[in-house]
Amino acid sequence: MNLKPINQQVVAVVGASSGIGRDAALKFAERGAKVIVAARSQQGLASLVEEIHQRGGEAIAVIADVADYEQVKAIADKAVDRFGRLDTWVHTAATGLFSTFDRITPEEFKRVIDVNMMGQVYGAMVALPHLKKEGRGSLIHITSVEARRSLPYQSPYSASKHGTMGMIDSLRLELKHQGYPINVANIMPGVINTPFYTKGKTKLGVKPMATPPFYNASLVTDAILYAAEHPVRDYIVSDVGKVLDVVQRISPGLVDTALLAIGFVSQRTKEEKGEDDPNNLYEAIQEPGYDRVNGDYSNLEIPSFLDHIDKTPLFSLGVLAAAVLGGLAFFGGFNDHS
């Protein structure tokens, strides 16, 4: 598979106003790519394009709600109209709803699916004709470790990520069967310190968070940029994510036990927050301070050492095996005290 260097690419980054998408757009532009950035937040996109231009990069913005197919199509159309082609499509847009299942309305559950899964479906639908025309390119979907292991308080989010992964696996096979050398990458972040947890709607009565540790968004961005130039299948970002994935395959019941012990209390902060407080479930948050790369939990960030596994798998196999054994011992400790 012969993919272009990033400095020769036209790249669309969807969900670019904050978090992983914002960081990815900045770094694609720094590497010389022509960038189309899309999101619902007009002010977030405006500040992002200005920052890219100040750094000497080239970017244009398209305001779009990914739950609407025509708005997603407009992103691809704008890219081709302005730059003549599309080489890489990066889909990071997502929203969250933190609640027990019995308190979620059908409309709320559907909205998360529409944004997180159907948005990814629409992205693939509008990007693929252009990638096929070029005869190569990368379709990069950002899902989550929750595509492999669901968590409490996040049933619609987990469902959307499982569904997206199913679509990706099927699509990848069809493209290979048809003979298109298009890289369909599934990037699965672990717990990343972005404004996602601040923006999401909560019915927990408190501001939500993830089960620590957190990892920096730059780890995911590095995976995205790698996938833009190299064939990638499934790329799990973060040490804990990799270990959790393997332990889930070996013993889902063991992971259940661990999550019963820590998965509920660890997602609740002590800061009160109501379900009517600012959130991005249906619309972009208009208040300032949300359109940034990093979230509120930098003090809980740790480094990740195993992310190079997906780049050099044979070299790192022994390291992963040791980490998995350590993870099994860690999760096993919960059984000893249950």
N, C-alpha and C positions, 0 to 999 in steps of 0.2 A: 504494500500500500504506500503510494508515493504522495505524501502530504506536503503542502507548501510550508516554507519557513514563515513564522508569524509576521515578519516584516513585509511579507508579500501578500498578506491575507486581508480580506474584508470580513469582519467579525461582528455578529449581532449578539448582544448580551441582554437577555430579557430578565427583568427583575433587578435592574441595575442601580436603583436609587439608594440602596443601603446594603450593608452586610457583604456577603460573598460576591454578589453581583457587582457592587460598586468597586470593590477591590480588584476584581477580575478586569473590569473595563479599564481602570487606571493602568493596570500592568500590561494589558494588551496594547494600549496606546503607547506606553513607554517603550515597548518592544517594536514599535513601528507599524502596527496594524491600523487600518482605517476602521473605526468603531461606530456601530449604531447602538445606542443605549435606549432601553425601553422600560417603562414602569408606569404606575398610576400617578406618582407624585411629581407634579410639574416643578415644584421648587427643588426637589431632590435631583431631578434630571438637569435642571438649569445650573445648579451648583457643580454637578459632576462634569458637564460639558465645559464649563468655565475652567475648572481645575485641570482638565485634560489639555485645553488650549494653552493655559499658562505654562504647562510643562512641555509645550511644543508638539503636542499630539493633534490628531484630527478625529473629530467626532461629531455626530448629529444625534438628536433626540427625537423619540416618538412616544407620545403619551398613549398608553394602551392598558386596558384591563384584559388579562389573558383568558378570562372566562368568556370572552366574546371572540368568536372565530374571525370575524371581519377585522377587528382591531389587531389581532395577531398577524393576519395576512398583510395588513398595512405596514408592519415592521419590515417584513421581507421585501415588499414592493418598494418601500423607501430606500432600502439598502441597494437594490438593483438600479433604481432610478438615479441615485446619487453616485454610486461607485461602479455600476455596470455588472456586478456579480455578487455572489455570496459564497464564502469559503468555509466559514465555521459558524454554527448556531449554538449558543450557550444558553440553556434555560434554567434559571435559578429561582424564578418567581414562586413564592409560596406564602401561605397564611396559616395561622394556628388558632385553635380553639381548645382551651384547657378546661376540662369539665368531666365529671362522671357521665357515662353514656346516658343514664336515665334523665339527665337534665338538658340534654341537647335536643333542639327542635329538628324536625325533618328539613326545614329550610336551612338551618345552620349547617347541618351535616352535608347537605347537597352543595352548599356554597364552598366548603373546604374542598370537596371533590372537584367542583367546577374549576376552581383556581389551581389546585395542586396537581390534579391528574389530567383533567380535560385541557387545561392550559398547556401541559406538556404534549398532549396528543395534537392539539392545534399547531403547536410549534413545529413538531415533526412534519405535519401535513403541509405546512407552508414552506418549510425550508428544503425538504427533500427534492421537489422539482428543480430547484436551482442547483443543488449539489449534484443531482444526476446530470444536469446540463453541463456542469463543469467537468464531470467524470471523476470527481474525487471531492474530498472534504470531510469535515467532522461534524457530527450531530452529538452534542454533549449535554446529557441530561443530569441534573443534580437531583438525586433522590435523597436517601438517608440510610443510615444503619437500620432505621425503623422499617425499611423495605424488607429486612430479614427478620427483625425482632420487634414486635409491637410493645408499646409501653402504656401503663395506666394513665388516665386523664387525657389521652391523645388518640382516642379511637378513630375519629375522622382523618386525622393526619396520617396515622399508621396505615389506614385503609387506602388512602390516596397513594402512598409510597409503594405499597405492595402492588396496587393496580398498575402504576407506572412501570414498575420493573417487569411485570408480565407483558406489557405492551412492547417494551424495549427488546426483550428476549425474542419475541415473535418477529418483530420488525427486522432485527439483525439477521435472522435466518433467511427471511424473504429477500433481503438485499443481496446476501451471498448467493442465493439460488439464482437471482436475476443477473448476477455478474457485476454488480456495482461495487467498486472499491471505496465504499464510504465507511468511515470509522464511526460506529455507534457506541459511545462511551457512557457508562453508568457510574457516576461519581457519587459515592455514599459517605457523606460526612458523619462523624460521630457528634459529640456535643461541642458546638462551635460558639464562641463568644461573639455574637452579633445582636443587633436590636430585635431579632425575631421574638424573643421572650417578652420584650417590652411592648412590642406592637400587637401581639396576639390578644384575642379576646379571652377573658377568664371568667369562669363561674365558680371559682374556688373561694372567692371572697378576699383573696390576697393576690399580690403580684406573683406570677409563676416564674419558675426557673427550671433548669435541667438538673439531672443528677450529676454532680461534679465527678471528675475534673472536666474543665473546659479546655478547648484548644483554640489557637489563634486562627482567624479566617485566612491568613496567608498560606496555611497548609493546604487548604482546599483550592485556593487560587493557583498554587504551584501544580496541583494535580490537573486542573483545568488547562493551564498553559501546556503542560506535558501532553495531554490528550489532543490538543490542537495540532501537534506536530508528530505524534506517535500513535500507532494503533493501541487502543486500550479497550478492554471489555468491562470488567467490574473493578473499581478502584476504591477501596475502603480507606478513608482518611481518619487517622488517629489510632494510637496503640490500643486504647480500650475498645474501640470499635472493632478492630481486627480480632482481638481476643474474644469479645462478646459473640461475634459471628461464629467462631469455631466452637465455642462452648454451647451455643444454641443448637448447632448441628449435632453435637455429641449428646447433650442432655437438656432438652427444653425444660424439663421439670426442675432441674437444678437452677436454671435462670429464673424460673417462676419463684422459687424459694428466695433467691436473692432479691428479686424485685418486690416481693411481699415485705421483706425486711427493710428495704431502703427506698424503693421506687415511689412511694407515696409521699412520705415526709420530706424527701429531698427535693421535690418539685414545688414546694410551698415556701415562700419567703414569709417574713413577719410584717411586710408592708401591705397595708390594706389597699385593695383595688376592687372596684365594682364592675359588673358586666357592662354598665353604661359609660364607663370611663373610656378615654380615647383608645381606639383599636382599629386595625386595618382589615377587619373581616370583609366588609362590604365596600369600603372606600378608603382612599389614602388618608393618613392622619395629616391634617393641615397645620398642626402646631409645630414650631421649630424644635430642633434637637433630635429628631428621629432618623434623619437621613445621613447616617454615618456608617463607617465600616464596623467599628467595635461596639460591643454591647456593654453591659453594666458589671461584668464579672471578671475583669482583668486580673483581679487578685486571686482568682481560682484557676487561672490558666497554668498549664504545665507543658513542657516540650513533648514532642512525639518523635520516637526513634525508628519506627518500623515502616514509615511511609515509603521508603525507597524500595520496599519489597515488590511493589507493582512495576517498578522500573528495572530491577535486577533480581528477579524471583529466585534463581538458583543460588546466587550468592547469599541471599538472606533467609533461605529456608531453615537453616539451623537456628537462627535468631528467633524466627517465628515459633518454631517448635518449643523453644525454651520459654517464650512468653506465654504460649498456650498452656503449658504445664503449670506455670505460675498462676495463670488465671483460673485453672481448674482447682488449684489448691486454695485460691482466694475464695471462689464461690463455694467450695466444699466446706469452708469454715462456717457458712450459714447453716448447712445441714447439721453440723456438729452441735449447734446451739438452738436448733428448732424444737 
